[in-house]
Amino acid sequence: MTTPPSKKITAYLQNEELQFVLAKAKKLAELNQKIATYLDPHLRLHCQVANLERGRLVLLAANGAAATYLRFQSAELLKQFQQDPALQSIREIHCIVRPPLTSAATPGTQMKPLSPQAAQSVKEIAQSLDDPRLRKIMEKIAGHVAGSKLPPK
């Protein structure tokens, strides 16, 4: 007898290493919001926090122009960070040019239908989730069954 997919996903979600990665991602997202308040409005769209370790803030810039502007602004930003208790530990800013990833799917494209077995597995996983938003998304995905003539809910 095989383990139901819902139990497998629950085991993955409770994994200690995954929890560490999720906590780090949440911390970086919060830091990204905080740092964005110090950036010029036009620059916010082109920069993202990648890491903060041992006082070194790593920022990703969408292009060379944004990275250059960040480098010119770094001394002033560091001075401003010293006035903010949440950012006082930042002693250095490192910029990396990393163009934003583009999605392979274009807007308006349809998802390929799932086999009935895959749809059932996705539905079981959805039912095991505590997050109502994620559950609703997974249930919508499970509705994309091959051979179904009705559009998914």
C-alpha positions as CSV (number, residue, x, y, z in Angstrom):
1,M,0.0,0.0,0.0
2,T,1.3,3.4,-0.9
3,T,1.3,6.5,1.2
4,P,-1.4,9.0,0.2
5,P,0.0,12.2,-1.5
6,S,-1.5,14.4,1.3
7,K,0.6,12.6,3.9
8,K,3.7,12.9,1.8
9,I,3.2,16.7,1.3
10,T,2.6,17.1,5.0
11,A,5.8,15.4,5.8
12,Y,7.7,17.7,3.4
13,L,6.0,20.8,4.9
14,Q,7.1,19.8,8.4
15,N,10.7,19.2,7.3
16,E,13.2,21.2,9.5
17,E,15.3,22.3,6.6
18,L,12.3,23.5,4.6
19,Q,11.1,25.4,7.7
20,F,14.5,27.1,7.9
21,V,14.4,28.1,4.2
22,L,10.9,29.4,4.5
23,A,11.8,31.5,7.6
24,K,14.8,32.9,5.8
25,A,12.7,33.8,2.8
26,K,10.1,35.5,5.0
27,K,12.9,37.5,6.7
28,L,14.4,38.5,3.4
29,A,10.9,39.6,2.1
30,E,10.4,41.8,5.2
31,L,13.9,43.2,4.8
32,N,13.2,43.9,1.1
33,Q,10.1,45.9,2.1
34,K,12.1,47.9,4.7
35,I,15.0,48.6,2.3
36,A,12.6,49.7,-0.4
37,T,11.4,52.6,1.7
38,Y,14.9,54.1,1.5
39,L,15.3,53.7,-2.3
40,D,14.2,56.3,-4.8
41,P,10.8,55.3,-6.2
42,H,12.0,54.6,-9.7
43,L,14.8,52.4,-8.3
44,R,12.5,50.3,-6.1
45,L,11.1,48.6,-9.2
46,H,14.5,47.4,-10.3
47,C,16.1,46.3,-7.0
48,Q,15.6,43.4,-4.6
49,V,17.3,42.1,-1.4
50,A,19.1,38.9,-2.1
51,N,20.8,38.3,1.3
52,L,22.1,39.9,4.5
53,E,24.9,38.2,6.2
54,R,27.5,39.5,8.6
55,G,26.6,43.1,7.9
56,R,26.8,42.7,4.2
57,L,23.6,43.5,2.3
58,V,23.4,42.0,-1.2
59,L,21.0,43.7,-3.6
60,L,20.0,42.4,-7.0
61,A,19.6,45.0,-9.7
62,A,17.6,44.4,-12.8
63,N,20.2,46.0,-15.1
64,G,23.6,47.8,-15.1
65,A,22.0,51.2,-14.8
66,A,20.2,50.3,-11.6
67,A,23.3,48.7,-10.2
68,T,25.4,51.8,-10.9
69,Y,22.8,54.1,-9.4
70,L,22.8,51.9,-6.3
71,R,26.5,51.9,-6.0
72,F,26.5,55.7,-6.2
73,Q,23.8,55.9,-3.5
74,S,25.4,53.2,-1.2
75,A,27.3,55.6,1.1
76,E,24.1,57.7,1.7
77,L,22.0,54.6,2.2
78,L,24.5,53.3,4.8
79,K,24.2,56.6,6.7
80,Q,20.4,56.4,6.6
81,F,20.5,52.7,7.8
82,Q,22.5,53.8,10.9
83,Q,19.5,55.8,12.0
84,D,17.2,52.8,11.8
85,P,17.6,50.3,14.6
86,A,16.4,47.4,12.3
87,L,19.1,48.2,9.8
88,Q,22.0,49.3,12.0
89,S,23.9,46.1,11.5
90,I,24.4,46.8,7.7
91,R,27.9,47.9,7.1
92,E,28.3,47.2,3.4
93,I,26.1,47.1,0.3
94,H,27.0,44.8,-2.6
95,C,25.2,45.0,-5.9
96,I,24.8,42.2,-8.4
97,V,23.2,42.6,-11.8
98,R,20.6,39.9,-12.2
99,P,17.8,40.5,-14.8
100,P,14.4,39.6,-13.6
101,L,13.2,36.1,-14.5
102,T,10.4,36.0,-17.1
103,S,7.6,33.5,-16.9
104,A,7.6,30.8,-19.7
105,A,3.8,31.1,-19.8
106,T,2.3,34.0,-21.6
107,P,-0.8,35.7,-20.2
108,G,-4.0,34.1,-21.3
109,T,-2.5,30.7,-22.0
110,Q,-4.4,27.6,-20.8
111,M,-3.1,25.1,-18.4
112,K,-2.7,21.6,-19.8
113,P,-5.3,19.3,-18.4
114,L,-4.3,16.8,-15.6
115,S,-4.9,13.1,-15.7
116,P,-7.7,12.0,-13.4
117,Q,-5.1,10.4,-11.1
118,A,-3.0,13.5,-10.9
119,A,-6.1,15.6,-10.3
120,Q,-7.1,13.3,-7.4
121,S,-3.6,13.6,-5.9
122,V,-3.7,17.4,-6.1
123,K,-7.2,17.4,-4.6
124,E,-6.0,15.2,-1.7
125,I,-3.1,17.5,-1.1
126,A,-5.4,20.6,-1.2
127,Q,-7.6,19.0,1.5
128,S,-4.6,18.5,3.7
129,L,-3.6,22.1,3.7
130,D,-4.3,24.6,6.5
131,D,-3.9,27.7,4.4
132,P,-7.3,28.5,2.8
133,R,-5.8,30.6,-0.1
134,L,-3.4,27.8,-1.0
135,R,-6.1,25.2,-0.6
136,K,-8.4,27.1,-3.0
137,I,-5.6,27.4,-5.6
138,M,-4.8,23.7,-5.4
139,E,-8.5,22.8,-5.7
140,K,-8.7,25.0,-8.8
141,I,-5.7,23.2,-10.3
142,A,-7.3,19.8,-9.5
143,G,-10.3,21.0,-11.5
144,H,-8.2,20.9,-14.7
145,V,-9.0,17.3,-15.6
146,A,-8.4,15.8,-19.1
147,G,-11.6,14.9,-20.9
148,S,-13.7,17.3,-18.8
149,K,-15.9,19.5,-21.0
150,L,-16.8,21.9,-18.2
151,P,-14.4,24.7,-17.5
152,P,-12.8,24.5,-14.0
153,K,-14.4,26.3,-11.1
